[in-house]
Amino acid sequence: MTREFTDRPAGRILAGPRGRARSSRLLVAVPAACLALAAAACAPASPARQAASTVTAASAASATEFPELPRPTGPHAAGRTTLHLTDAHRPDPWVPDAGPRQLMVSMYYPARPRTGGPAPYMTADEARLFLREKAPGADIPPQALSETRAWAHTDARPAQGRFPLVVLSPGLSFPRATLTSLAEDLSSRGYVVALVDHTYESSGTTFPDGRTLACTICDKPPAGGISAIAKSRARDISFVLDELTRRHSPWPYARMIDARRIGMAGHSIGGDAAMATMAADHRVRAGVNMDGTFFAPVPATGLGRRPFLLVGTQSEHSPGDDDTWDSGWTSLDGWKRWLTVTGTDHGSFTDLPVLSAWAGLPVSGLSPQRSVRIVRTYVGAFFDLTLNGERRPLLDRPSPAYPEVTFQHL
């Protein structure tokens, strides 16, 4: 089933079949210096803390204007449609009574300019649950957050040609909208992007019938541990790839996808999921882990010599800080880079710094514009190299244009 939909003010907020909303406290507290949305960006990325980001209650002045994401940098306009996918052969891993696994996927693609209409950032219900999760007590109107100005256009006419596919997976409790800036930029640079919400793992996911499902595994890890989340996401992604590349795909623009060129990037547990997906599905040719601990370890036998990029905070993911990166680096057997970025925190690889700055909340380290630029530039260069075969000297050595970026083990 495929459907682009808009906000539904009267939607139902559910945590599972019984319809009980949950307020997730996640696993641990973060330093009191982290405030509201900015605190989600400050959450340390160590294994005990990075499974999700908790924040302390704080208030912020109501914003008078809607936030605006940085403009995409590529030559294409960005289009967006939304897919509702159901895996009839797999029960939901976290709420079995819910029936088959259902996913919401935002599809971004190179589009023709001046076609379609503005795409919503998230629904009001998603914004309300996101603020409840990340900024309890903050005076931020959910409607203002839901109307964040993004650049993609709903149902824009697709550009001609076939393009590589990049799958994006957000962090635990983070809705897929928080990777919008990266998704829009990649599509403007000539990539089809599948941005996946993993149901019951996000603060809130709205479905076309108006239901909004809250997170059920954010309070505590599932029975199989946090690694089970990454492995479950690998199954989610393989199913999404099946749907996008099969002969009668539910996505009307599936002909745009070059199925020989598929990559994946993820933030936090989504970065671990990128590796887990590559380990299980050889269709994914290249992967990026943005500040995610490898709860599911890199196989000792490697990833079949496929390329992998590690990019994380200088303070938490330098060599010796996270032993899963140290051991994972040794096991990665293809082209690889390990980059750390000074002045970033765990949320700097998402839209959170932009949203925090708009709300007048503290943003530590780099400016939102700078952190967005670094993430877009290096992730984009990696996929240009690995999926398009384009030479990217930026990935060969440190660049004076980006002194914040340190190459580890070069």
Secondary structure, 3 states (H helix, E strand, C coil): CECCCCCCCCCEEECCCCCCCCCCCCCCCCCCCCEHHHHHHHCCCCHHHHCCCCCECCCCCCCCCCCECCCCCCCCEEEEEEEEEEEEEEECCCCHHHCEEEEEEEEEEEECCCCCEECCCCCHHHHHHHHHHHCCCCCCCHHHHHCCECCCEECCCECCCCEEEEEEECCCECCHHHHHHHHHHHHHCCCEEEEEECCCCECCEECCCCEEECCCCCCCCCCCCCHHHHHHHHHHHHHHHHHHHCCCCCCCCHHHEEEEEEEEEEECHHHHHHHHHHHHCCCCCEEEEECCCCCCCCCCCCCCCCCEEEEEECCCCCCCCCHHHHHHHHHCCCCEEEEEECCCCHHHHCCHHHHHHHCCCCCCCCCHHHHHHHHHHHHHHHHHHHHHCCCCHHHCCCCCCCCCEEEECC
